Amino acid sequence: MWVQKRDADDSTLDMTPLVDVVFLLIIFFMLSTTFIVVPGLRIDLPTAASQKVSVEKHKVVLSVDRNGVLYFNQDPVDEHTMVRLLKQAALENPLMLVLMKGDRNSTYGRNVDLLDMVRKAGLNRIAIVTSTKKKTQNAPDKPDK
């Protein structure tokens, strides 16, 4: 019986697929661990498909609940106090980030009023906070019109 001998060169392992899998795992873990939990008021935020998360040391969180009540860093305030606090924040740091959280059921006009107060106080770095959209398994994606 004739037995064919194997060459020593055939016993090498191709590392390319292994490197590809490790690279994909690294990307997956980098993208899936960038979550920030924002504690605070119970506000039903509107959803958006895209959301950029930013971490700032100097920030102010402004909120509007469903009844139109204004909050400055979780403290309920009236309009005059809000303007005074915003002007004070602008004097301390003109580049301060303002995070605006408006309840989904609050009026559009109330949110615009709050945005106007921020702009009049001299703060220009404004971010509107939303929650991410969750796709349901049964509902197909709706095409944009």
VENCOR-V145563 format. One record per residue. N is the residue number from 0. RES is the residue in one letter. SS is DSSP state (a for helix, b for strand, c for the rest). PHI is phi in radians with two decimals (999 if undefined). OMEGA is omega in radians with two decimals (999 if undefined). Layout:
n: [N	N]
res: [RES	RES]
ss: [SS	SS]
phi: [PHI	PHI]
omega: [OMEGA	OMEGA]
This chain:
n: [0	1	2	3	4	5	6	7	8	9	10	11	12	13	14	15	16	17	18	19	20	21	22	23	24	25	26	27	28	29	30	31	32	33	34	35	36	37	38	39	40	41	42	43	44	45	46	47	48	49	50	51	52	53	54	55	56	57	58	59	60	61	62	63	64	65	66	67	68	69	70	71	72	73	74	75	76	77	78	79	80	81	82	83	84	85	86	87	88	89	90	91	92	93	94	95	96	97	98	99	100	101	102	103	104	105	106	107	108	109	110	111	112	113	114	115	116	117	118	119	120	121	122	123	124	125	126	127	128	129	130	131	132	133	134	135	136	137	138	139	140	141	142	143	144]
res: [M	W	V	Q	K	R	D	A	D	D	S	T	L	D	M	T	P	L	V	D	V	V	F	L	L	I	I	F	F	M	L	S	T	T	F	I	V	V	P	G	L	R	I	D	L	P	T	A	A	S	Q	K	V	S	V	E	K	H	K	V	V	L	S	V	D	R	N	G	V	L	Y	F	N	Q	D	P	V	D	E	H	T	M	V	R	L	L	K	Q	A	A	L	E	N	P	L	M	L	V	L	M	K	G	D	R	N	S	T	Y	G	R	N	V	D	L	L	D	M	V	R	K	A	G	L	N	R	I	A	I	V	T	S	T	K	K	K	T	Q	N	A	P	D	K	P	D	K]
ss: [c	c	c	c	c	c	c	a	a	a	a	c	c	c	c	a	a	a	a	a	a	a	a	a	a	a	a	a	a	a	a	a	c	c	c	c	c	c	c	c	c	c	c	c	b	c	b	b	c	c	c	c	c	c	c	c	c	c	b	b	b	b	b	b	c	c	c	c	c	b	b	b	c	c	b	b	b	c	a	a	a	a	a	a	a	a	a	a	a	a	a	a	c	c	c	c	b	b	b	b	b	b	b	c	c	c	c	a	a	a	a	a	a	a	a	a	a	a	a	a	a	c	c	c	b	b	b	b	c	c	b	b	c	c	c	c	c	c	c	c	c	c	c	c	c]
phi: [999	-1.63	-1.98	-1.57	-1.44	-1.53	-1.36	-1.20	-1.28	-1.36	-1.60	-1.47	-1.83	-1.38	-1.57	-1.04	-1.11	-1.14	-1.11	-1.08	-1.14	-1.11	-1.08	-1.14	-1.13	-1.09	-1.11	-1.04	-1.23	-1.16	-1.36	-1.50	-1.90	-1.90	-1.89	-2.15	-1.68	-1.82	-1.30	2.72	-1.25	-1.52	-2.18	-1.46	-1.32	-1.19	-1.80	-2.49	-1.26	-2.00	-2.62	-1.86	-1.68	-2.27	-1.93	-2.20	-1.39	-1.83	-2.55	-2.17	-1.89	-1.90	-2.34	-2.24	-1.54	-1.13	-1.59	1.56	-1.33	-1.58	-2.25	-2.00	0.88	1.29	-1.84	-1.18	-2.42	-1.58	-1.13	-1.15	-1.16	-1.07	-1.10	-1.11	-1.17	-1.20	-1.14	-1.13	-1.14	-1.19	-1.22	-1.17	-2.66	-1.15	-1.72	-1.15	-1.47	-1.91	-1.71	-1.83	-2.10	-1.95	-1.09	-1.02	-1.67	-1.36	-1.32	-1.10	-1.10	-1.17	-1.17	-1.18	-1.05	-1.12	-1.07	-1.14	-1.07	-1.13	-1.14	-1.18	-1.30	1.70	-1.68	-1.98	-1.60	-2.14	-2.22	-1.70	-1.48	-2.30	-1.82	-1.36	-1.30	-1.94	-1.42	-1.51	-1.26	-1.52	-1.59	-1.32	-1.14	-1.56	-1.26	-1.32	-1.91]
omega: [-3.07	3.13	-3.12	3.14	3.09	3.06	3.12	-3.12	-3.11	-3.07	3.13	-3.12	3.13	-3.05	-3.06	3.12	3.12	3.12	3.11	-3.14	3.12	3.11	3.11	3.08	3.10	3.12	3.14	-3.11	3.09	-3.11	-3.07	-3.13	3.14	-3.13	3.07	3.11	-3.13	3.11	3.08	-3.06	3.11	-3.11	3.11	-3.07	3.01	-3.10	3.09	-3.12	-3.14	-3.14	3.12	-3.11	-3.12	3.11	-3.12	3.07	-3.09	-3.13	3.07	3.13	3.10	-3.09	3.01	3.12	-3.05	3.12	3.12	3.13	-3.14	3.12	3.04	-3.08	3.06	3.10	3.12	-3.13	3.02	-3.04	-3.11	3.11	3.12	3.14	3.14	3.14	3.12	3.10	3.10	3.11	3.13	3.09	3.14	-3.10	-3.12	3.12	-3.12	3.12	3.10	3.08	-3.13	3.12	3.11	3.12	-3.14	-3.08	3.07	-3.11	3.13	-3.12	3.14	3.09	3.11	3.08	3.12	3.10	3.11	3.10	-3.13	-3.13	3.13	3.12	3.10	3.09	-3.06	3.14	-3.04	3.07	3.10	-3.07	3.06	2.99	-3.08	3.10	3.07	3.13	3.05	-3.08	-3.05	-3.07	3.09	3.09	3.10	3.13	3.10	3.13	999]
